[in-house]
Amino acid sequence: MSFSIISVIYVFVDNLEVTGGMHILTVVMPSLLIKAVLSQFRRLFKRILNGEFMRLEDHAIHFGVLLEDFMTKEKHNALHSLEDKSFLPNRESFYGILSGKENIQLEKLENKKTVHECEVQIFCYIVEKLHLVSIQMPHLPKVLALYKAQLYLTKVESNIPRVLEILRKLENSSAGFPMKCSIEYLNTLLQKTYNQDGWDSENRSGLSHYFKYYDLTSNIKNLMLEETKKQIEFWEDIRSRNIDAKKIYDKTREIDSLFARIYKQCERNLNNFRKNFRSPMLLYSVYLNNVRHMHFDGTQVLRNFESIMMVQNLHHDQFDTTSENTAVVIVSLDKTKPGIILNASGSIHSLFNLRKTELIGKKIGCLFPGIIAKHYQLEIQQYSKNPVYNLNAKEKTYGKTTNDEIFELEVSLQLYPYVNKELTVMVMLKKLDDPAPVLI
């Protein structure tokens, strides 16, 4: 594991291209050592799917995924001559994760003739697990979101709207250099996919729109960097004893020309940035304040950006998952309405035969049989009056559908900061068995 993280640091600190860094590693490292590194990455990935990871390991896992992906596709690499190919296919990489899971039958998978026949089922399961990790840790798993987008593009299905949603969120969030490299990698992968045949017009239109503003954002960023560099050179020339007036004049005109181009592009596309890429608005605000010293204009853009982000946080449904056996509900801890459901994932319908709109506003007890319903309602009500302990519990119980069908259920309770940082309870519901009609 330590060697894996050192490899990550080596590639990114030396400012190497991601694929270039992987090529260096595959050439320099002995094949057995590469196998050992990949084995460590698989163990790490298993921990990540269980929600056990730290910030330092975020970049390590994504680098491992890229490294493995690179070596399986590269024709000339250190592992190509190995007789033991079990380390290479993605199918084998996740067998350890899937062992003991009732919805995956490894014996049947191992009898499949092709890797592709197994991968669809395996990666659908992995995407589902990544959904759960994202819900449990909404502020951490940026790298997992990147990997999920990569799975949508290459393994599970070409879900372009979901990929674009992930990329736009990451573009609008703060990220370090390693994360930016990974976003660039995924954008390159998306462009390659876009150039392939067989795309419908809607997906092509969405991708074309995305790349248009992605390229525009990169262009504006480069112009800002160029102007900032010339501003620094200008003041260095001013401080020198021998001032070249012609040189100063020419540099001033270059700076003003760059400013005119930046201002024109930003103002013309400000409305489009609001809908597509919001990070350029923040960049433009900092540029106006710190580079051009146009504080009033910069403050106006910043307030516009903040208002958009506030509305997005209020109305964005981050619990809209597609899992068939897992759902999430957000329950109020307000003393005036304890146990009232504030939000729920769209997958709630597949578990309880209840639509999300029908569920919001009801008490949490409507999801359980009578006695169990009273138990959970009473627990949440008492906690709202006297929250003196950390509410974090997981237990097996029973749920009830609208048709009075009873099924085995795993319930997890966890404190969760919701809209305007209101403290609520996040209730995760996992179906353990199919429902059967029971008379109560």
N, C-alpha and C positions, 0 to 999 in steps of 0.2 A: 504494500500500500504506500509506504513512504517513497519507494522508487517511482511509483505511478505519479504521485503528487509532484515530485521533483521534475519529472518529465514535463508535466503541465507547466510548471513555473519556468523551466528552461525555454520552452517554445514561446511562451507569451512575453516573458521579460526581454528576450532577445528580439522581440518585435518581428518574429517570423510569421509567414503565412501558415494557416492551420494545416493545409494539406502538405505544404513544404516541410513543416515540423514533423509530421507523421512519416513522410518519406525518409527523413534523416534517421528517425528512430528505427524504422524497419531495416535500414541498411546497416546502422551501427550496432544495434542490439542483436545478440545471438537469438536464434529462433526459439530455443527453450526458454530464454528469459522473457521473450515476448509472450509466450504461452502462459508463463507464470503471472505476468502483468494482467493479461486478459482474465485469468482466473480470479485475480483479486478484484477486478472491476465487476465481475459477475456477482461476487459475494457482496460488494458494495451496493450493486443495483438491487439485490434482494433486500438489503437493509433500507434502501430508499423507498422501495415499494411498501415497506412496513412503516414508513414515516419516520425512520431513524436516520437522520443525516444532519450534518453541520454545514455552515456556510463555506468553509474551506473545501469541503468535498463536493460542493455544487459543480465547480468547474472540472474537477477530476472525473466525475461520472460522465459529463457530456464529452469530454476529451476522449474518454474510453470508448464511447459510442462511435465517435467520429473515427477513431483509430481502427476499431473493428470493422466499421463500414468501409473504410479505405482499403483495408487488407483483403476483404472479400471481393472487391471489385478490381483491384490492381492486378494486372497480369504478371508483372515481374516484381516479386517481393520475396522476402526471406522465408515465408511460410508456404509458398506455392509448391515447393518440392517435398513437403512433408507427406508421409503416407497416412498419418493420423489426421484426418480432416474433421474430426469431431469438435475441434476447438474453433473451427471457422464458421459453420452455419449458425445463424441466429437461433434456429430451432433448438439446438443443443444448449445455447447460452442460457436459456430460461427454463430448462427442465427442473433445475433445483428449486426455482421459485414456484413452479406449478405443482410440485409433488405434494400429495395430500389434499389437493383441492378437488372438491366433489364435482365441479363443473368441467374439469379437464380430465380425460382418460388417457394417461400417458401410453398405456399399452397399445391403444388404437393408433395413436400418433406415430409411435415407433414403427408400426407396420406400414405406414404410408410410403409410397414409392418416391415421391418428390418432396423437396423441402417446402415448396409453395403450398401443398395441400395441408401442411401442419401450421404454417405461419399465420394464416388468416385467423384461425381459432386462438392461437397463442397471443397474437398481437391485439386482438379484440379484448382479450382478458387484461392485457397490460394497460391498454388505454383506459379501461374501466377502473383499474387500480390507480392510475395517475389522476383520474377525476377525484377519487376519494382523498388522495394525498393533498390535492389542490384545495379541496374543501376544508380539510383539517388544518392546513397551514397556508392560508390565502396570501401571506406576505412573503413567503420564502421561495417557493419552487419555480423560479423563472426558468431554470435550466430544464426542469421536468416539462414545462410548457413547450420549450423548444423541441425537446425530444418527442413530445406528443404530436407536434406539428409535423415533424419528420416522419412519424409513423403514418399519419394521415396521407402524406404525399407518396410514401414508398411501400408501405406494408398493408395497411388496412383497406383504405379506399381513398379516392381523390376527393376529399371533402374540402373544397376550396374555400367556401365561406368560413369554415371553422379555422382553417390555416390563416386566412387573412385576419380574422378576429384576434388570434393569438399574436401574430406579428405586430398588429397595430397597438395592442396593449403593451408589448415589450418596447416598441419604438417610443411610446409615450411615457415610459418609466425610466428611472435612473438605472444605469448599468455601467459596470467597469469595462476595461478593455477586453478581457477574455469573453465576456458576454457579447460585446459588440462584434467580436470576431465570429462568434457562433451565429449571431443574427445575420451577418454577411454571408456566412456559409449557407444558411437556410434560404436566404433570398436568391443566391446563385442556383440552389437546387430548385427553387420555385420557378425561376426563369427557364431552366432546362426543361422542366415539366411543361411549362407554358408553350414551348416551341414544338412539343410533340403533337401528333395528329390525334383526332378522336375527341376533342373537347367540344362541349356544347357552347352555344353563343353566349349564354348567361355567364358561365365561368370565364370565358375568354374576355368578356366585357369587364368583369370584376377584376381580373388580373391586370388587364391593360390599364384600368383606372388606378390600381394600386401602384404599379411600376412607374406610371407617369409622375405621381406625386412623391414617390420614393426618390426618383432621379432628381426631381426638382429640389427636394430637400437637401440632397447631397451637394447639388450645385450651389445653392445658397450658402451652405456651410463652408464650402471651399472659398467662395468669394469673401465671406467674413474673415476667414483665417488669413487670406491674402491681404485684405485691407489692414487687419491688425498688425501684420508683419511690417507693412509699409509705414504704418503710424509709428511703430517703434524705431524704424530706420530714420524717419523724418526727425524725431526728437533727438536722436543721436547725432544727426547732422547739425541740428540747431545748436547743440552743446559744444560742438567742435570750434576751435579758434579760427580756422580758415573756412569761412562759409562760402559755398558755391551757390550764388543766387539763382543761376539757371537750373541747377540740379534741384534746389529746394522748390522752385516754381513748378518744374516738371513733376516732381513727386506729389506736390499738392494737387495738381490736376489729375494724376492717377488715382489718388485717394478719393477725390470728389467723384470721379467717374465710377469707381467701384461702389461708392455709397449710392449713387443714382441707380445703378443696376440692382443692388440689393433692395433698396427702398421700393423700386418699381415692381420687382418680382414678389416681394412680401405683401405689399398692399393689394396687388392684383389678385393674389391667391389666398388672401386671408380667410375668406369665407370657405374655400375648399379645404384649407388647413383645419378649420373647425370641424369639418365632417370626416376628414381622413387622417391626417397626421397632426396631432396637436402639439407635439414637441417643438416644431419650428416656431410656434407662437412664443414659447418660453425662451427659446434661443434668440428670437427677434427682440424680445423685451430686454434681455440682458445686453444685447448688442446696442440697442438705443440708449440704455442707461450708462453702460460702462465704456463703450467705445466712442459713440457719438455725443454723449452727455446730453441727450434729449430726454430729460427726466420725465416730463409730462407725458410725452408720447409713449415712452417705455412703460410708465405706470398704467396707462390706459390699456395697453396690450396685455400686461400682466393681470390686471383685474378681469379682463375678458377671458383669459385663460383659466383663472381661478373659478370664475362663475360656471364655465363649461364643465370643469372637473367636478365641481360640487354637484351639479345636476346629474352628471354621469354616475357619481357615487350614490346619489339618492335613488335613482331609477334603474340602475343596471342590475339585472338579476344574475348574480354570480352563482346561483344554485341550480341553474337550468342544466342538469346533467342528463345523460341518455342511458343510464344504467337500468337494467331490467329487474335487478333484485336488491337494489339499494336506493334509499331516498333520504332526503334531509329536510327537516322542518325547523324553523326558528320560532321559539316560544318566548312570550313576554315575561319579564320578571317585575313589571310595574305592579305596585301594591293594589292599584285600582283595577287591574285586569290580569292577574296572574294566570298563567297557563293558556292564554289566548295565542293562537297561531298567527304569526305576522307574515311569514313567507314559507315557501316550500319549493322543492325541486319538481320539475315537470314529470320526473319518473314516479312520483307518488301515485299516479293513476294506475301504473302497472302492478303496484303492491296492494292497494286498498280499493281500487275501482272508484276512486274519488278524483275529480278534477281539482287542479290547484286553486282555481277561482272559487270552487265550492268549499274548500277547506279553510281558506284564510278567514279569520274572524271567529272560528269555532274553537272550542277547548280541546286540549291535547287528548283528553279522554275519549274522544270520538274514534280514535284509532285502535282502542283496546276493548276487550270484554269488560263487563261491569265492574267486578272487584279490582281488576288490574287498573282500570281507568281511574277509579277513586284513589288508588295508591299513588299513581303518578301526579294526579291533580293536587293531592294533599301535600306531596313532597315539594312540588314547585311552589305552592302557596306558602308553606312554612318557610322555605328558603327566601322568598321575596320579602318576608317580614323580618327575618333574622339571618342575613347572609354572613355567617361567622366562619364558614369552612369552605374549602375549595370544592366546588361541585364538579366531580369528574368520576363517572361511574359507567360500568359496562356490565350487562347481565342478559341472560336468556329469559324470554317470557313469551307471550302470545299476542298476536294482533288479530283484528277483526275487520273483514271487508264489509261493504254496504249490503252484501247478500248474507250476512251473518255467518260467513265461512271463517273458521279459525285456523291459523297457521303459526308455526313456530317462528319466533322473531328474536333477533339480537338488537338490544337497545343500548345506545351509548349517549350519555349526557355530558355536555361540556359547556363551560361558560364561553360566551362569544360576544365581542363588541360589534353591535349592529349599526344601523343608520344613526348618525350624529353621536357615535360612540355610546349609544344606549346599551347597557348590559343586558344580555338575553341568554337563553339556553339553546345551544345547538343540539338537536336530537337526531342522531343518525340511526336509521332503521334498516336492518339487513335481513332479508327473508332467508330463513334456513331450511324451510320445507314448504311444499305446495299446500295450499289451503284445502280443507276438507269440511263438508257441512256438519255442524254440530249444533244440537239444541241446547240453548242456555236456559 
